[in-house]
Amino acid sequence: MANHKSAKNRINRNNKRDVINGARRNRVRTFLKKVDAAVLGGNKEQAAAALKVAESEMMSAVRKGIFKINTSARTISRLSKKVKAISL
């Protein structure tokens, strides 16, 4: 257990950040699921629009330190490949 006031403050701050970061991570995952649902539905226009929003959210999370840049790039790349594979 923390013995210093600053260590106790750090524990409280870490707990608050954990809640905020968890919410941001969950938000990004929700947008990624929307892309997958649109791909499974076979609607290319809807999937492309969902991908654009998901990419923006993912990069925002990268800037805030939630995900690493390569993880984000890999995820977006795989999703865009799925969207391009949808036949019109």
Accessible surface in RSA format (square Angstrom, percent):
REM  Atomic radii and reference values for relative SASA: ProtOr
REM  Chains: A
REM  Algorithm: Lee & Richards
REM  Probe-radius: 1.40
REM  Slices: 20
REM RES _ NUM      All-atoms   Total-Side   Main-Chain    Non-polar    All polar
REM                ABS   REL    ABS   REL    ABS   REL    ABS   REL    ABS   REL
RES MET A   1   197.64 102.4 124.82  82.6  72.82 173.4 107.04  91.0  90.60 120.0
RES ALA A   2    16.46  15.1   1.63   2.5  14.83  33.7  10.73  15.1   5.74  15.2
RES ASN A   3   134.69  92.9 100.73  97.3  33.96  81.8  25.88  62.3 108.81 105.2
RES HIS A   4   127.72  69.8 124.00  86.2   3.72   9.5  77.85  80.2  49.87  58.0
RES LYS A   5   162.50  79.3 151.44  92.9  11.06  26.3 107.97  97.2  54.53  58.1
RES SER A   6    80.75  68.2  71.46  95.4   9.29  21.4  50.01 106.5  30.75  43.1
RES ALA A   7    34.90  32.1  27.69  42.7   7.22  16.4  34.29  48.3   0.61   1.6
RES LYS A   8   100.13  48.9  98.23  60.3   1.90   4.5  43.57  39.2  56.57  60.3
RES ASN A   9    67.87  46.8  64.14  62.0   3.73   9.0  15.03  36.2  52.83  51.1
RES ARG A  10   124.43  52.2 124.14  63.3   0.29   0.7  35.60  48.7  88.82  53.8
RES ILE A  11    73.50  41.8  72.34  53.9   1.16   2.8  73.46  52.9   0.04   0.1
RES ASN A  12    81.87  56.5  79.58  76.9   2.29   5.5  15.26  36.7  66.62  64.4
RES ARG A  13   120.99  50.8 118.68  60.5   2.31   5.5  41.30  56.4  79.69  48.3
RES ASN A  14    77.03  53.1  70.85  68.5   6.18  14.9  23.88  57.5  53.15  51.4
RES ASN A  15    86.40  59.6  83.84  81.0   2.56   6.2  25.44  61.2  60.96  58.9
RES LYS A  16   139.94  68.3 134.53  82.5   5.41  12.9  83.89  75.5  56.05  59.7
RES ARG A  17   103.86  43.6 103.86  52.9   0.00   0.0  40.73  55.7  63.12  38.3
RES ASP A  18    96.57  67.6  89.82  89.4   6.75  16.0  18.29  43.0  78.28  78.1
RES VAL A  19   109.65  72.2 100.40  90.9   9.26  22.3 106.92  92.9   2.73   7.4
RES ILE A  20    69.07  39.3  66.20  49.3   2.87   6.9  68.89  49.6   0.18   0.5
RES ASN A  21    39.23  27.1  39.23  37.9   0.00   0.0   1.72   4.1  37.51  36.3
RES GLY A  22    25.13  31.0   0.00   N/A  25.13  31.0  20.00  54.9   5.14  11.5
RES ALA A  23    62.64  57.6  48.26  74.5  14.39  32.7  56.22  79.2   6.42  17.0
RES ARG A  24    71.45  30.0  69.94  35.7   1.51   3.6  21.21  29.0  50.24  30.4
RES ARG A  25    75.98  31.9  75.98  38.7   0.00   0.0  11.22  15.3  64.76  39.2
RES ASN A  26    90.70  62.5  90.30  87.3   0.40   1.0  12.29  29.6  78.41  75.8
RES ARG A  27   127.51  53.5 120.44  61.4   7.07  16.8  43.79  59.8  83.73  50.7
RES VAL A  28     3.10   2.0   3.05   2.8   0.05   0.1   3.05   2.7   0.05   0.1
RES ARG A  29   119.99  50.4 119.23  60.8   0.76   1.8  31.84  43.5  88.15  53.4
RES THR A  30    58.48  41.6  57.76  58.6   0.72   1.7  40.93  55.0  17.55  26.5
RES PHE A  31    35.05  17.5  34.76  21.5   0.29   0.8  34.76  21.1   0.29   0.8
RES LEU A  32    28.09  15.6  28.09  20.1   0.00   0.0  28.09  19.7   0.00   0.0
RES LYS A  33   139.86  68.2 135.20  83.0   4.66  11.1  84.77  76.3  55.09  58.7
RES LYS A  34   112.39  54.8 105.42  64.7   6.97  16.6  66.97  60.3  45.42  48.4
RES VAL A  35     0.00   0.0   0.00   0.0   0.00   0.0   0.00   0.0   0.00   0.0
RES ASP A  36    51.60  36.1  50.94  50.7   0.67   1.6  18.98  44.7  32.62  32.5
RES ALA A  37    63.52  58.4  50.04  77.2  13.48  30.7  54.93  77.3   8.59  22.8
RES ALA A  38     7.55   6.9   1.38   2.1   6.18  14.1   7.00   9.9   0.56   1.5
RES VAL A  39    27.56  18.1  19.82  17.9   7.74  18.6  19.82  17.2   7.74  21.0
RES LEU A  40   159.14  88.6 126.28  90.3  32.86  82.6 129.24  90.8  29.90  80.5
RES GLY A  41    65.42  80.7   0.00   N/A  65.42  80.7  33.29  91.4  32.13  72.0
RES GLY A  42    42.03  51.8   0.00   N/A  42.03  51.8  22.65  62.2  19.38  43.4
RES ASN A  43    64.72  44.6  58.43  56.5   6.29  15.1  20.43  49.2  44.29  42.8
RES LYS A  44    57.81  28.2  55.74  34.2   2.07   4.9  29.79  26.8  28.02  29.8
RES GLU A  45   121.83  69.9 111.69  84.5  10.14  24.1  71.55 138.4  50.28  41.1
RES GLN A  46   105.31  58.9  97.62  71.3   7.69  18.3  31.23  66.5  74.08  56.2
RES ALA A  47     0.00   0.0   0.00   0.0   0.00   0.0   0.00   0.0   0.00   0.0
RES ALA A  48    48.02  44.2  41.35  63.8   6.67  15.2  42.17  59.4   5.85  15.5
RES ALA A  49    60.66  55.8  51.41  79.3   9.25  21.0  59.14  83.3   1.52   4.0
RES ALA A  50    20.42  18.8  11.74  18.1   8.68  19.7  19.11  26.9   1.32   3.5
RES LEU A  51    21.55  12.0  21.55  15.4   0.00   0.0  21.55  15.1   0.00   0.0
RES LYS A  52   158.93  77.5 153.18  94.0   5.75  13.7  99.18  89.3  59.75  63.6
RES VAL A  53    71.26  46.9  68.31  61.8   2.94   7.1  71.25  61.9   0.01   0.0
RES ALA A  54     0.42   0.4   0.06   0.1   0.37   0.8   0.20   0.3   0.23   0.6
RES GLU A  55    72.73  41.8  72.73  55.0   0.00   0.0  10.23  19.8  62.50  51.0
RES SER A  56    71.15  60.1  60.85  81.2  10.30  23.7  33.25  70.8  37.90  53.1
RES GLU A  57    34.37  19.7  33.00  25.0   1.37   3.3   0.96   1.9  33.41  27.3
RES MET A  58     3.29   1.7   3.29   2.2   0.00   0.0   3.29   2.8   0.00   0.0
RES MET A  59    54.27  28.1  53.71  35.5   0.56   1.3  40.94  34.8  13.33  17.7
RES SER A  60    28.64  24.2  28.44  38.0   0.21   0.5  10.93  23.3  17.71  24.8
RES ALA A  61     4.02   3.7   1.54   2.4   2.48   5.6   3.52   5.0   0.50   1.3
RES VAL A  62    27.99  18.4  18.47  16.7   9.52  22.9  18.47  16.0   9.52  25.8
RES ARG A  63   185.25  77.8 146.49  74.7  38.76  92.3  77.50 105.9 107.75  65.3
RES LYS A  64   109.22  53.3  77.65  47.6  31.56  75.2  39.11  35.2  70.11  74.7
RES GLY A  65    62.75  77.4   0.00   N/A  62.75  77.4  31.26  85.8  31.49  70.5
RES ILE A  66    22.78  13.0   1.30   1.0  21.48  51.8   3.84   2.8  18.94  51.4
RES PHE A  67    37.72  18.9  28.10  17.4   9.62  25.0  33.43  20.3   4.29  12.3
RES LYS A  68   164.42  80.2 156.77  96.2   7.65  18.2 105.70  95.1  58.72  62.5
RES ILE A  69    98.48  56.0  95.82  71.4   2.66   6.4  95.82  69.0   2.66   7.2
RES ASN A  70   110.62  76.3 107.34 103.7   3.28   7.9  26.48  63.7  84.14  81.3
RES THR A  71    43.55  31.0  43.53  44.1   0.02   0.0  24.75  33.2  18.79  28.4
RES SER A  72     0.00   0.0   0.00   0.0   0.00   0.0   0.00   0.0   0.00   0.0
RES ALA A  73    50.07  46.0  43.01  66.4   7.06  16.1  46.98  66.2   3.09   8.2
RES ARG A  74   110.94  46.6 103.58  52.8   7.36  17.5  41.30  56.4  69.64  42.2
RES THR A  75    33.67  23.9  30.29  30.7   3.37   8.0  20.26  27.2  13.40  20.3
RES ILE A  76    18.03  10.3  18.03  13.4   0.00   0.0  18.03  13.0   0.00   0.0
RES SER A  77    60.86  51.4  54.12  72.2   6.74  15.5  27.25  58.0  33.61  47.1
RES ARG A  78   145.23  61.0 142.94  72.9   2.29   5.4  47.90  65.5  97.33  59.0
RES LEU A  79     9.76   5.4   9.76   7.0   0.00   0.0   9.76   6.9   0.00   0.0
RES SER A  80    27.41  23.2  27.21  36.3   0.20   0.5  14.26  30.4  13.15  18.4
RES LYS A  81   147.96  72.2 144.17  88.5   3.79   9.0  89.35  80.4  58.61  62.4
RES LYS A  82   100.00  48.8  93.88  57.6   6.12  14.6  60.42  54.4  39.58  42.2
RES VAL A  83     8.22   5.4   8.22   7.4   0.00   0.0   8.22   7.1   0.00   0.0
RES LYS A  84   156.10  76.2 138.60  85.0  17.50  41.7  84.88  76.4  71.22  75.9
RES ALA A  85    82.40  75.8  47.09  72.7  35.32  80.3  58.56  82.5  23.85  63.2
RES ILE A  86    21.08  12.0  11.31   8.4   9.76  23.5  17.65  12.7   3.42   9.3
RES SER A  87   100.67  85.1  78.17 104.3  22.49  51.8  50.85 108.3  49.82  69.8
RES LEU A  88   172.15  95.9 103.57  74.1  68.59 172.4 121.54  85.4  50.61 136.2
END  Absolute sums over single chains surface
CHAIN  1 A     6519.1       5638.6        880.5       3491.1       3028.0
END  Absolute sums over all chains
TOTAL          6519.1       5638.6        880.5       3491.1       3028.0
